[in-house]
Amino acid sequence: MAKCIHSMIRVLEEARSVDFYQKAFGLSVAERLDFETFTLVYLSNADSEFELELTINKDRTEPYHLGDGYGHFAVSVDDLDAEHARITGLGLAPGKIIAFNRDGGLLARFFFVTDPDGYKIEVLQRHGRYK
């Protein structure tokens, strides 16, 4: 059986991205692998074995074009309201909290925040399938 271990995004500035993910989600550098033309930085925390891999191409000076296909990285939290307030307090400008219902019941409560490279991160209240 396959096990999900990481998701990768390309970022322009390593320090800026590491700082954002540490402040916003408590992710720390688990490993940093430096190569001649690129660097891989694996971020994780004690709550999950899953990692976010940042790829930094050393010759890149222009921001990446994220395209028009909607995609995102998601995390879950125990207290969505407190997390929204904390992220707001950090000046990271999260979107509004949304309650998404289905078949007459709550499916999910969430908000999005955008990282320095324009990637959307969904922050979900732990509930139902979103543990």
N, C-alpha and C positions, 0 to 999 in steps of 0.2 A: 504494500500500500504506500502510495506517495505521501510525503509529509511536506507541507509548505514551510520553507525556511527563511526566505527573504523576498523582498520586492526591491527593485532598483530604480532610481531616478538619476538623471544627469543634472548636476548643479554647476553654477558658474564660479562661486566663491566658497571654498571649503569652510573657512572659519565662520562666515555669516550663516551658513546652513547648519553647521554643528551647533552654533549658539541658539538658533531658532528652535531646533528639535529638542535641545536640552531644556530650554526655558518652557516651551509649550507642552512637552510631553514627557519630560524626565528621561529622555534617551541619552545615553552616554556612549562614547566610543568604545566598542568592544574589541575592535582591531582596525588597524590602519595599514594598508599595503601600498607602498609607493613603487611605481614603475617608471620607466623612462618617459613615457608620453601621457600617463594618466595615474591617478591615485584612486584607490577604493577605500571607503570608510564605512565600516559596519557599525550601526547604532542599535542599541537594545537597552532593555531594563530588566529588572528582576521579575516583573510580572508576566513575562512571556519569553519563550525561546525564539520567537519570530524576530527577524532583524530587518531594518531598513538599510539598504546599501546605497551610499552616495557615490556616484562616479564623477570625478573631476578630470576633464580632459585638459591637459596643461597648455595646449596651444589655443584654447577657446577664449575669445574675448567678447563675443556677442552673446546675448541671452538666447536660450533655446526657444524654438517655436513649438509650443505645446500642441498645436493643431486644433482641429475643431471636434475631435472625438472626446466626449466627456468621460473622464476617468478620475479616480481619486484613491487615496490611501485612507483607511479608517482605523480609529482607535475607540475603545469603550471605556467609560468612567463610571464610578459609583454614584457621583452626585453631579449631574449635568449643570445645574444652576450654579453651583460653587465653582465648577471648572470654567464656565463661561465668564463669571465674575473675575476669576484669577487671570485668565488669558486677556480679558479686557484691561485689567490693572497693569499688565505687562506692556500695554500699548500695541498689542498684536491685532486689533480690530476684527474680532470674530463677527460673523453674520448673526442674524437673529435666531433664537431657538424656535424650531419648527416641531410641531406634533403631527405625525403622519398616521392617519387611521386607516383601517381596512376591516371590512365586514363588521362595522359597528364597534370596533375595539382599537385600542392603541397598538400600533405596530412598532413605532419607533419615535423617540424624541431625540433631536440632534441639532447641531449647528455646524457650519463650515468655517474654517480659518485658512488663509492662504499663506504659503511659505514665501521666502524671498525670491524664489524663481518662478512663482506663479502657480505652483501645484496646490490643489485643493485638498485639505485634510478634513474628513468628516469625523466629528466627535459625537459619539452616540451614548445615551444613557444605557447602562447595562439593564437589559430587559428582554425577555423572550429569547429569540435566537441570537441576540447581540450581547454575548457574555463577555 
